[in-house]
Amino acid sequence: MKIALKTVGFGWLMTMLLALPFVVQAQLPESILTESSDPNAKKPLDDIVEKRTTLEHRVLPYDHLREADIFWEKRIWRVVDVREKMNKPFAYPERPFFTILMEGAMGGDITVYSTEDDKFTAPLTPDEVAAKSASIDTVITFDPETYEEQIQVVRNELNPEDVKRFRFKEVWFFDEESSTLQVRILGIAPLIDVTDDNGNFLYEQPMFWVYYPEARNILARERVYNYGNDASPITWEDLMEMRYFASYIYKESNVYDRRLQEYLTGVDLLLEADKIKQDIFNFEHDLWSY
């Protein structure tokens, strides 16, 4: 009799254990059984793996530098033309460099400064930056029924392809502690062409100045097209620090505070710019004796 009771009790226990998942499932909230609320949960991945190296990239801070260790210093202003072969990544259609700066400035992630000077003294608001990125024109149209003239206000957004050059402001210095010649970029300014009513070129002017040390965190999360290997990501911050771009000097710090084009033209202008570059490297070379 005891054996029969034990058998019945064991069978009842197994029946309850097998039915337990159905009871728990019936008591679970309906929201848990639904699919993920993430709209990108089933979005196709435009790659073979999810690449997060760039998103998780951390910016290395600059080495500590004392004023007493700066043995020599020279300020240089240069121009980067995106139409040159080496600078093609600046105009990459999928993600132009100008678009990154504009989105950061209009979103408040990057503080940009007025072009009244290049010393980063007057910050611009996102609304002021947005006003610089578009022009307002009035267009005269005719009503197809009454043939009356109508004036319409048209907002022309700036095309990133129209920004063909950038200005760089940088400081070259010799650090006595490490006995090395180093360079640090201070600012970047996109240049736009100014034309007359007939579309004839008049001059070019900078839109705003970006303080590069502050923008490094944003540029470190933006990928740059890497020639020859899409699996090896490189960021804009990497490109700037490696100085993987072509440029020419248009100004150096001088007692007259003038640009090279104010007293030189043609081939003499290019030769003087190259001479300034060679003088910087020769300075470090002449410090050593062999």
Contacts in CASP RR format, 6 or more apart in sequence:
PFRMAT RR
TARGET T0000
AUTHOR 0000-0000-0000
METHOD contacts of the structure
MODEL  1
MKIALKTVGFGWLMTMLLALPFVVQAQLPESILTESSDPNAKKPLDDIVE
KRTTLEHRVLPYDHLREADIFWEKRIWRVVDVREKMNKPFAYPERPFFTI
LMEGAMGGDITVYSTEDDKFTAPLTPDEVAAKSASIDTVITFDPETYEEQ
IQVVRNELNPEDVKRFRFKEVWFFDEESSTLQVRILGIAPLIDVTDDNGN
FLYEQPMFWVYYPEARNILARERVYNYGNDASPITWEDLMEMRYFASYIY
KESNVYDRRLQEYLTGVDLLLEADKIKQDIFNFEHDLWSY
35 41 0 8 1.000
51 233 0 8 1.000
53 233 0 8 1.000
54 221 0 8 1.000
54 222 0 8 1.000
54 223 0 8 1.000
54 233 0 8 1.000
54 235 0 8 1.000
55 221 0 8 1.000
57 220 0 8 1.000
57 221 0 8 1.000
57 235 0 8 1.000
57 237 0 8 1.000
58 220 0 8 1.000
59 216 0 8 1.000
59 217 0 8 1.000
59 220 0 8 1.000
59 237 0 8 1.000
62 184 0 8 1.000
62 213 0 8 1.000
63 178 0 8 1.000
65 175 0 8 1.000
66 177 0 8 1.000
68 176 0 8 1.000
69 175 0 8 1.000
69 176 0 8 1.000
69 177 0 8 1.000
70 173 0 8 1.000
70 174 0 8 1.000
70 175 0 8 1.000
70 176 0 8 1.000
71 173 0 8 1.000
71 174 0 8 1.000
71 175 0 8 1.000
71 176 0 8 1.000
72 173 0 8 1.000
72 174 0 8 1.000
72 283 0 8 1.000
73 171 0 8 1.000
73 172 0 8 1.000
73 173 0 8 1.000
73 174 0 8 1.000
74 171 0 8 1.000
74 172 0 8 1.000
74 173 0 8 1.000
74 252 0 8 1.000
74 253 0 8 1.000
74 280 0 8 1.000
75 169 0 8 1.000
75 170 0 8 1.000
75 171 0 8 1.000
75 172 0 8 1.000
75 252 0 8 1.000
75 253 0 8 1.000
76 169 0 8 1.000
76 170 0 8 1.000
76 171 0 8 1.000
76 172 0 8 1.000
76 249 0 8 1.000
76 251 0 8 1.000
76 252 0 8 1.000
76 253 0 8 1.000
76 276 0 8 1.000
76 280 0 8 1.000
77 118 0 8 1.000
77 167 0 8 1.000
77 168 0 8 1.000
77 169 0 8 1.000
77 170 0 8 1.000
77 249 0 8 1.000
77 250 0 8 1.000
77 251 0 8 1.000
77 252 0 8 1.000
77 259 0 8 1.000
78 167 0 8 1.000
78 168 0 8 1.000
78 170 0 8 1.000
78 247 0 8 1.000
78 248 0 8 1.000
78 249 0 8 1.000
78 250 0 8 1.000
79 165 0 8 1.000
79 166 0 8 1.000
79 167 0 8 1.000
79 168 0 8 1.000
79 191 0 8 1.000
79 247 0 8 1.000
79 248 0 8 1.000
79 250 0 8 1.000
80 87 0 8 1.000
80 90 0 8 1.000
80 165 0 8 1.000
80 166 0 8 1.000
80 167 0 8 1.000
80 168 0 8 1.000
80 245 0 8 1.000
80 246 0 8 1.000
80 247 0 8 1.000
81 87 0 8 1.000
81 164 0 8 1.000
81 165 0 8 1.000
81 246 0 8 1.000
81 247 0 8 1.000
82 88 0 8 1.000
82 90 0 8 1.000
82 91 0 8 1.000
82 97 0 8 1.000
82 163 0 8 1.000
82 164 0 8 1.000
82 165 0 8 1.000
82 166 0 8 1.000
83 91 0 8 1.000
83 164 0 8 1.000
84 246 0 8 1.000
85 246 0 8 1.000
86 244 0 8 1.000
86 245 0 8 1.000
86 246 0 8 1.000
87 245 0 8 1.000
87 246 0 8 1.000
88 225 0 8 1.000
89 97 0 8 1.000
89 224 0 8 1.000
89 225 0 8 1.000
89 239 0 8 1.000
90 96 0 8 1.000
90 97 0 8 1.000
90 98 0 8 1.000
90 166 0 8 1.000
90 245 0 8 1.000
91 97 0 8 1.000
91 160 0 8 1.000
91 161 0 8 1.000
91 164 0 8 1.000
92 224 0 8 1.000
92 225 0 8 1.000
94 225 0 8 1.000
95 222 0 8 1.000
95 223 0 8 1.000
96 160 0 8 1.000
96 161 0 8 1.000
96 163 0 8 1.000
97 166 0 8 1.000
97 236 0 8 1.000
98 160 0 8 1.000
98 163 0 8 1.000
98 190 0 8 1.000
99 160 0 8 1.000
100 218 0 8 1.000
100 219 0 8 1.000
100 222 0 8 1.000
100 236 0 8 1.000
101 110 0 8 1.000
101 112 0 8 1.000
101 188 0 8 1.000
101 190 0 8 1.000
101 210 0 8 1.000
101 215 0 8 1.000
102 129 0 8 1.000
102 133 0 8 1.000
102 160 0 8 1.000
103 109 0 8 1.000
104 110 0 8 1.000
104 218 0 8 1.000
105 111 0 8 1.000
105 112 0 8 1.000
105 124 0 8 1.000
105 126 0 8 1.000
105 129 0 8 1.000
105 208 0 8 1.000
105 210 0 8 1.000
106 126 0 8 1.000
106 129 0 8 1.000
106 130 0 8 1.000
106 133 0 8 1.000
107 126 0 8 1.000
108 126 0 8 1.000
109 218 0 8 1.000
110 210 0 8 1.000
110 214 0 8 1.000
110 215 0 8 1.000
110 218 0 8 1.000
111 123 0 8 1.000
111 211 0 8 1.000
111 214 0 8 1.000
112 123 0 8 1.000
112 124 0 8 1.000
112 129 0 8 1.000
112 208 0 8 1.000
112 209 0 8 1.000
112 210 0 8 1.000
113 120 0 8 1.000
113 121 0 8 1.000
113 122 0 8 1.000
113 123 0 8 1.000
113 124 0 8 1.000
113 208 0 8 1.000
113 209 0 8 1.000
113 210 0 8 1.000
113 211 0 8 1.000
114 121 0 8 1.000
114 122 0 8 1.000
114 123 0 8 1.000
114 124 0 8 1.000
114 208 0 8 1.000
114 209 0 8 1.000
115 189 0 8 1.000
115 205 0 8 1.000
115 206 0 8 1.000
115 207 0 8 1.000
115 208 0 8 1.000
115 209 0 8 1.000
116 122 0 8 1.000
118 169 0 8 1.000
118 187 0 8 1.000
118 189 0 8 1.000
118 209 0 8 1.000
120 187 0 8 1.000
120 209 0 8 1.000
120 211 0 8 1.000
124 132 0 8 1.000
124 208 0 8 1.000
129 208 0 8 1.000
132 207 0 8 1.000
132 208 0 8 1.000
133 157 0 8 1.000
133 158 0 8 1.000
133 207 0 8 1.000
134 155 0 8 1.000
134 156 0 8 1.000
134 157 0 8 1.000
134 158 0 8 1.000
135 155 0 8 1.000
135 156 0 8 1.000
135 158 0 8 1.000
136 153 0 8 1.000
136 154 0 8 1.000
136 155 0 8 1.000
136 156 0 8 1.000
137 153 0 8 1.000
137 154 0 8 1.000
137 156 0 8 1.000
138 151 0 8 1.000
138 152 0 8 1.000
138 153 0 8 1.000
138 154 0 8 1.000
139 151 0 8 1.000
139 152 0 8 1.000
139 153 0 8 1.000
139 154 0 8 1.000
140 149 0 8 1.000
140 150 0 8 1.000
140 151 0 8 1.000
140 152 0 8 1.000
141 149 0 8 1.000
141 150 0 8 1.000
141 151 0 8 1.000
141 152 0 8 1.000
142 148 0 8 1.000
142 149 0 8 1.000
142 150 0 8 1.000
143 150 0 8 1.000
158 192 0 8 1.000
162 192 0 8 1.000
162 193 0 8 1.000
163 190 0 8 1.000
163 191 0 8 1.000
163 192 0 8 1.000
164 191 0 8 1.000
164 193 0 8 1.000
165 190 0 8 1.000
165 191 0 8 1.000
165 204 0 8 1.000
166 188 0 8 1.000
166 189 0 8 1.000
166 190 0 8 1.000
166 191 0 8 1.000
167 188 0 8 1.000
167 189 0 8 1.000
167 191 0 8 1.000
167 206 0 8 1.000
168 185 0 8 1.000
168 187 0 8 1.000
168 188 0 8 1.000
168 247 0 8 1.000
169 185 0 8 1.000
169 186 0 8 1.000
169 187 0 8 1.000
169 188 0 8 1.000
169 189 0 8 1.000
169 209 0 8 1.000
170 183 0 8 1.000
170 184 0 8 1.000
170 185 0 8 1.000
170 186 0 8 1.000
170 187 0 8 1.000
171 183 0 8 1.000
171 184 0 8 1.000
171 186 0 8 1.000
172 181 0 8 1.000
172 182 0 8 1.000
172 183 0 8 1.000
172 280 0 8 1.000
173 181 0 8 1.000
173 182 0 8 1.000
173 183 0 8 1.000
173 184 0 8 1.000
174 180 0 8 1.000
174 181 0 8 1.000
174 182 0 8 1.000
174 283 0 8 1.000
174 284 0 8 1.000
174 287 0 8 1.000
175 181 0 8 1.000
175 182 0 8 1.000
181 280 0 8 1.000
181 281 0 8 1.000
181 283 0 8 1.000
181 284 0 8 1.000
183 243 0 8 1.000
184 213 0 8 1.000
185 212 0 8 1.000
185 240 0 8 1.000
186 211 0 8 1.000
186 212 0 8 1.000
186 213 0 8 1.000
187 209 0 8 1.000
187 210 0 8 1.000
187 211 0 8 1.000
187 212 0 8 1.000
188 209 0 8 1.000
188 210 0 8 1.000
188 212 0 8 1.000
188 215 0 8 1.000
189 206 0 8 1.000
189 207 0 8 1.000
189 208 0 8 1.000
189 209 0 8 1.000
189 210 0 8 1.000
190 206 0 8 1.000
190 207 0 8 1.000
190 208 0 8 1.000
191 204 0 8 1.000
191 205 0 8 1.000
191 206 0 8 1.000
191 207 0 8 1.000
192 204 0 8 1.000
192 205 0 8 1.000
192 206 0 8 1.000
192 207 0 8 1.000
193 201 0 8 1.000
193 202 0 8 1.000
193 203 0 8 1.000
193 204 0 8 1.000
194 201 0 8 1.000
194 202 0 8 1.000
194 203 0 8 1.000
194 204 0 8 1.000
194 205 0 8 1.000
195 201 0 8 1.000
195 202 0 8 1.000
196 202 0 8 1.000
212 240 0 8 1.000
216 237 0 8 1.000
219 235 0 8 1.000
219 236 0 8 1.000
219 237 0 8 1.000
219 240 0 8 1.000
220 235 0 8 1.000
220 236 0 8 1.000
220 237 0 8 1.000
220 238 0 8 1.000
221 235 0 8 1.000
222 235 0 8 1.000
222 236 0 8 1.000
223 233 0 8 1.000
223 234 0 8 1.000
223 235 0 8 1.000
224 234 0 8 1.000
224 235 0 8 1.000
224 236 0 8 1.000
224 238 0 8 1.000
224 239 0 8 1.000
226 232 0 8 1.000
226 233 0 8 1.000
226 234 0 8 1.000
239 245 0 8 1.000
248 270 0 8 1.000
248 273 0 8 1.000
249 260 0 8 1.000
249 273 0 8 1.000
249 276 0 8 1.000
249 277 0 8 1.000
250 259 0 8 1.000
250 260 0 8 1.000
250 261 0 8 1.000
250 273 0 8 1.000
251 258 0 8 1.000
251 259 0 8 1.000
251 260 0 8 1.000
252 276 0 8 1.000
260 269 0 8 1.000
260 272 0 8 1.000
260 273 0 8 1.000
261 269 0 8 1.000
264 272 0 8 1.000
END
